[in-house]
Amino acid sequence: MSVKVTHAGSLPRGQAVVDQIFARERGEAVDPARFEAVMEEAVGAAVQRQVETGVDIVSDGEMSKISYATYVKDRYTGFDGDSPRNPPGDLKLFPSFMKRLAQDGGTPKYARPMCVGEVRSKGQGELEADIARLKAAMAAHGAEAGFMNAASPGVISLFLQNDFYPSREAYLAALADAMAAEYRTIVEAGLMLQLDCPDLALSRHMLFSDLSDEEFLGVAEANVEALNGALDGIDPARVRVHICWGNYEGPHVCDIDMDKVFPVLMKVRASHLLFETSNPRHGHEWTVFRDRREEIPDDKVLVPGCVDTTTNFVEHPDLVAQRVARFTDIVGADRVVAGSDCGFGTFAGFGAVDPEIAWAKLGALAEGARRA
């Protein structure tokens, strides 16, 4: 049985797209017709190339979004000012490397406002435009399956911190209520919904470094409870969830173990589980899934990252095949989809991997899945 191929969502954006996004970010007047034309062309090209590369389940590359989490500031009320920056704990341990990243332009710069008022949707217009572009491109280029990313309540609370609601729990509840319509809109359009949840791992060493692992797991449980509430009424078979420890090159010595977050991940009302397993810090953790096989519900589909998204090495297809095989041996080929560790364009205009190398990696992913 052939293993299908997908990726985590974001793809490299061309300069025309980046210019449009940052013009809006700076508050400059942007011609709506020009913006739409640029995005439509970019999404069409991205879907075409995904199909040609061998990706079975495609996305719009998150073209119109400045980032996978902070895009909500433009689509929901209640955000203004700036949130405090919290460098990951591992970078704090290696200040010379963190300084080098900053001086080399290795950290993206973008607005991260605080929540200073009631969070309410401004309407689904921008989302509906994203959906229309993706579906048109899929129809034009013969892509049979597609997904669209959306931020989880937990990751929004990580990057856009609360300065309005009386408690973190109240903020999560408000975010869940607000985001529920976005989630339903994506699913009702016939696309898979992908929920990006680095809050279940990254936030351990970014926002909650003062807590013990056990205390942090309580935070993660609360995030999942809020997320599941927002997913009420949505078929889990139409939902993917992506967990990661931060899509950046760094020591990652503060990352919480997959073994600890594994039970929390299994509680998300999502059938497809995307997770890192290619980078050197987490490549060994495929054994967690092997050793805890009995704890994986039968309706879960594993989507291991079989290519790294922080280095310009192009993985050999045989290595990809080996990584895929580890998981097909655990749950069977019908419950494995080959994916990427994270996205290739997490922030608009920023990416550690050269755009052409990113496509080469996706080609190696597709060939490796075929060999597996």
HUBEL-V952246 format. One record per pair of residues at least 4 apart in sequence whose ideal C-beta (glycine too) atoms are under 6 Angstrom apart, sorted by the first residue. I is the first residue (numbers start at 1). J is the second residue. D is the distance in Angstrom with one decimal. If there is no record, write none. Layout:
((I | J | D) (I | J | D))
This chain:
((1 | 333 | 4.3) (3 | 324 | 5.6) (3 | 333 | 5.7) (3 | 336 | 5.5) (3 | 338 | 5.5) (3 | 369 | 4.5) (3 | 372 | 5.5) (4 | 56 | 4.2) (4 | 337 | 4.9) (5 | 54 | 5.9) (5 | 55 | 5.2) (5 | 56 | 5.0) (5 | 338 | 5.0) (5 | 365 | 5.9) (5 | 366 | 4.9) (5 | 369 | 4.9) (6 | 57 | 3.9) (6 | 337 | 5.5) (6 | 339 | 5.2) (7 | 339 | 5.8) (7 | 340 | 4.3) (8 | 242 | 5.6) (8 | 340 | 5.1) (8 | 342 | 5.0) (8 | 343 | 4.5) (9 | 59 | 5.0) (9 | 62 | 5.6) (9 | 149 | 4.2) (9 | 194 | 5.9) (9 | 343 | 5.0) (10 | 62 | 4.2) (10 | 343 | 3.1) (10 | 345 | 4.0) (10 | 346 | 5.6) (11 | 46 | 5.3) (11 | 61 | 3.3) (11 | 344 | 5.4) (11 | 345 | 5.3) (12 | 344 | 5.6) (12 | 345 | 5.0) (12 | 351 | 5.8) (12 | 355 | 3.6) (12 | 358 | 5.5) (13 | 17 | 4.2) (13 | 18 | 5.4) (13 | 345 | 5.5) (13 | 348 | 5.5) (16 | 38 | 5.1) (17 | 38 | 5.9) (17 | 42 | 4.9) (17 | 63 | 5.6) (18 | 348 | 5.4) (18 | 349 | 4.1) (20 | 35 | 5.2) (20 | 38 | 5.2) (21 | 66 | 5.3) (21 | 348 | 4.7) (23 | 28 | 4.4) (23 | 30 | 5.1) (24 | 30 | 5.3) (25 | 66 | 5.9) (30 | 35 | 5.3) (36 | 40 | 5.9) (39 | 63 | 5.5) (39 | 64 | 5.2) (40 | 133 | 5.4) (42 | 63 | 4.8) (43 | 60 | 4.7) (43 | 63 | 5.3) (43 | 133 | 4.3) (43 | 137 | 5.1) (44 | 137 | 4.5) (46 | 61 | 4.2) (47 | 58 | 5.4) (47 | 137 | 3.7) (47 | 138 | 6.0) (47 | 141 | 5.2) (47 | 143 | 5.7) (48 | 141 | 4.5) (49 | 53 | 5.9) (50 | 55 | 4.0) (50 | 58 | 4.3) (51 | 141 | 4.9) (51 | 143 | 5.3) (53 | 362 | 4.9) (53 | 363 | 5.1) (53 | 366 | 5.9) (54 | 366 | 2.8) (57 | 145 | 4.5) (57 | 147 | 5.9) (58 | 143 | 4.7) (58 | 146 | 5.1) (59 | 147 | 5.5) (60 | 130 | 5.9) (60 | 134 | 4.2) (62 | 149 | 5.7) (64 | 130 | 5.7) (65 | 71 | 4.0) (66 | 71 | 5.9) (66 | 110 | 5.6) (66 | 348 | 4.9) (67 | 347 | 4.8) (68 | 149 | 5.8) (68 | 196 | 4.9) (69 | 151 | 4.7) (69 | 155 | 4.8) (69 | 156 | 6.0) (69 | 159 | 4.7) (70 | 112 | 5.8) (70 | 159 | 5.6) (72 | 76 | 5.1) (72 | 151 | 5.7) (72 | 156 | 5.6) (73 | 79 | 4.2) (73 | 113 | 5.4) (75 | 122 | 5.7) (75 | 126 | 5.6) (76 | 119 | 5.4) (76 | 121 | 5.7) (76 | 178 | 5.8) (77 | 120 | 4.8) (78 | 115 | 5.3) (78 | 117 | 4.1) (78 | 118 | 5.3) (78 | 119 | 4.2) (79 | 113 | 4.2) (79 | 115 | 5.9) (79 | 160 | 5.9) (80 | 113 | 5.1) (80 | 116 | 5.0) (81 | 113 | 5.3) (81 | 114 | 4.8) (83 | 112 | 4.4) (83 | 114 | 5.1) (83 | 160 | 6.0) (83 | 161 | 4.6) (86 | 206 | 5.2) (86 | 207 | 5.4) (87 | 91 | 5.0) (87 | 92 | 5.7) (88 | 205 | 5.4) (88 | 206 | 5.1) (88 | 246 | 5.7) (89 | 205 | 3.7) (89 | 209 | 4.6) (89 | 254 | 3.9) (90 | 250 | 5.4) (90 | 251 | 4.7) (90 | 252 | 5.4) (90 | 253 | 5.1) (90 | 254 | 4.5) (91 | 98 | 4.1) (91 | 250 | 5.7) (94 | 251 | 5.8) (100 | 104 | 5.8) (101 | 106 | 3.6) (101 | 107 | 5.4) (102 | 107 | 5.7) (108 | 347 | 3.9) (108 | 350 | 4.0) (112 | 159 | 5.5) (114 | 161 | 5.7) (114 | 163 | 4.4) (115 | 160 | 5.8) (115 | 162 | 5.0) (115 | 164 | 5.1) (116 | 163 | 5.4) (116 | 164 | 5.4) (117 | 164 | 5.7) (119 | 174 | 5.0) (119 | 175 | 6.0) (119 | 178 | 4.7) (121 | 178 | 5.7) (121 | 181 | 6.0) (124 | 128 | 5.2) (124 | 185 | 5.2) (127 | 182 | 5.9) (127 | 185 | 5.8) (131 | 189 | 4.7) (134 | 146 | 5.6) (138 | 143 | 4.0) (138 | 146 | 5.2) (146 | 191 | 5.1) (147 | 191 | 5.8) (147 | 192 | 3.7) (147 | 194 | 4.9) (148 | 186 | 4.9) (148 | 191 | 5.0) (149 | 194 | 4.8) (149 | 196 | 5.7) (150 | 182 | 5.5) (150 | 195 | 6.0) (151 | 155 | 5.2) (151 | 156 | 5.1) (151 | 196 | 5.9) (152 | 195 | 4.8) (152 | 197 | 4.6) (152 | 227 | 5.1) (153 | 172 | 5.1) (153 | 175 | 3.8) (153 | 176 | 4.7) (153 | 226 | 4.6) (153 | 227 | 5.8) (154 | 199 | 3.4) (154 | 223 | 3.2) (155 | 196 | 5.9) (155 | 198 | 5.7) (155 | 199 | 4.5) (156 | 160 | 5.5) (156 | 175 | 5.3) (157 | 171 | 5.8) (158 | 199 | 4.9) (158 | 203 | 4.8) (158 | 207 | 5.7) (162 | 171 | 4.1) (165 | 170 | 4.1) (165 | 171 | 4.1) (165 | 174 | 6.0) (166 | 170 | 5.2) (172 | 226 | 4.1) (175 | 179 | 5.9) (176 | 226 | 4.4) (176 | 229 | 5.1) (176 | 230 | 4.0) (179 | 230 | 5.3) (180 | 230 | 4.3) (183 | 193 | 5.5) (183 | 230 | 6.0) (184 | 188 | 5.7) (186 | 191 | 5.3) (186 | 193 | 4.6) (187 | 193 | 5.2) (187 | 234 | 5.4) (187 | 238 | 4.8) (192 | 238 | 5.8) (192 | 240 | 5.7) (193 | 239 | 5.0) (194 | 240 | 4.2) (195 | 241 | 4.9) (196 | 242 | 5.1) (197 | 241 | 5.5) (197 | 243 | 5.3) (198 | 202 | 3.8) (198 | 244 | 4.8) (199 | 203 | 4.5) (199 | 223 | 5.3) (200 | 220 | 4.9) (200 | 243 | 4.9) (200 | 261 | 5.8) (201 | 243 | 5.3) (201 | 245 | 4.7) (201 | 256 | 6.0) (201 | 261 | 5.7) (202 | 206 | 5.5) (202 | 245 | 5.3) (202 | 246 | 4.5) (203 | 207 | 4.7) (203 | 208 | 5.8) (204 | 208 | 5.7) (204 | 216 | 4.9) (204 | 256 | 4.3) (205 | 209 | 5.5) (205 | 254 | 3.8) (208 | 216 | 5.0) (208 | 219 | 5.9) (211 | 215 | 3.9) (211 | 216 | 4.7) (213 | 256 | 5.9) (213 | 260 | 5.7) (220 | 264 | 4.7) (221 | 264 | 5.9) (224 | 264 | 5.8) (224 | 267 | 5.3) (224 | 268 | 5.6) (228 | 269 | 4.9) (231 | 269 | 4.7) (236 | 269 | 4.8) (236 | 270 | 5.7) (236 | 271 | 4.9) (237 | 271 | 4.8) (239 | 270 | 3.9) (240 | 270 | 5.9) (240 | 272 | 3.8) (241 | 268 | 4.7) (241 | 270 | 4.0) (242 | 274 | 4.0) (243 | 265 | 5.7) (243 | 275 | 5.2) (244 | 276 | 5.4) (244 | 342 | 5.2) (245 | 255 | 4.3) (247 | 309 | 5.9) (247 | 342 | 3.7) (247 | 346 | 4.9) (249 | 310 | 4.3) (249 | 352 | 5.8) (252 | 281 | 4.1) (255 | 281 | 5.9) (256 | 260 | 5.5) (256 | 261 | 6.0) (258 | 262 | 5.8) (258 | 285 | 4.2) (258 | 288 | 4.9) (259 | 288 | 5.0) (261 | 265 | 5.8) (262 | 288 | 5.8) (271 | 299 | 5.6) (271 | 301 | 5.5) (272 | 301 | 4.7) (272 | 303 | 5.4) (273 | 300 | 5.8) (273 | 302 | 5.8) (274 | 303 | 4.3) (274 | 339 | 5.4) (276 | 282 | 4.7) (276 | 305 | 4.8) (276 | 341 | 4.3) (277 | 282 | 5.8) (277 | 286 | 5.5) (277 | 304 | 4.4) (277 | 305 | 5.3) (278 | 305 | 4.9) (278 | 307 | 5.8) (278 | 308 | 4.4) (278 | 341 | 5.1) (279 | 308 | 4.9) (279 | 341 | 5.8) (286 | 326 | 4.6) (287 | 291 | 5.7) (288 | 292 | 5.9) (289 | 330 | 5.5) (290 | 330 | 5.4) (293 | 330 | 5.7) (296 | 300 | 5.3) (301 | 335 | 5.0) (302 | 327 | 5.0) (302 | 331 | 5.9) (302 | 336 | 5.3) (303 | 337 | 4.6) (303 | 339 | 4.2) (304 | 327 | 5.3) (305 | 339 | 5.5) (305 | 340 | 5.3) (305 | 341 | 3.3) (306 | 320 | 4.8) (306 | 323 | 4.4) (306 | 324 | 5.9) (306 | 338 | 5.0) (306 | 365 | 5.8) (307 | 315 | 5.0) (307 | 340 | 5.2) (307 | 361 | 4.6) (307 | 365 | 5.0) (308 | 341 | 5.4) (309 | 340 | 5.5) (309 | 341 | 4.9) (309 | 342 | 4.5) (309 | 344 | 5.6) (310 | 352 | 5.0) (312 | 353 | 5.7) (312 | 354 | 5.9) (312 | 357 | 5.0) (314 | 360 | 4.8) (314 | 361 | 5.5) (314 | 364 | 5.5) (315 | 319 | 5.1) (315 | 320 | 5.4) (315 | 364 | 5.1) (317 | 364 | 5.2) (317 | 367 | 4.0) (317 | 368 | 4.0) (317 | 371 | 5.7) (320 | 364 | 5.9) (320 | 365 | 5.7) (320 | 368 | 2.3) (321 | 368 | 4.6) (321 | 371 | 4.1) (321 | 372 | 4.1) (324 | 338 | 5.2) (324 | 369 | 5.8) (324 | 372 | 3.8) (325 | 329 | 6.0) (325 | 372 | 5.4) (327 | 336 | 4.7) (328 | 333 | 4.5) (328 | 336 | 4.9) (331 | 335 | 4.2) (338 | 365 | 5.7) (338 | 369 | 4.0) (344 | 351 | 5.9) (344 | 353 | 5.7) (344 | 358 | 4.1) (345 | 351 | 5.4) (353 | 357 | 5.4) (353 | 358 | 4.8) (364 | 368 | 5.9))
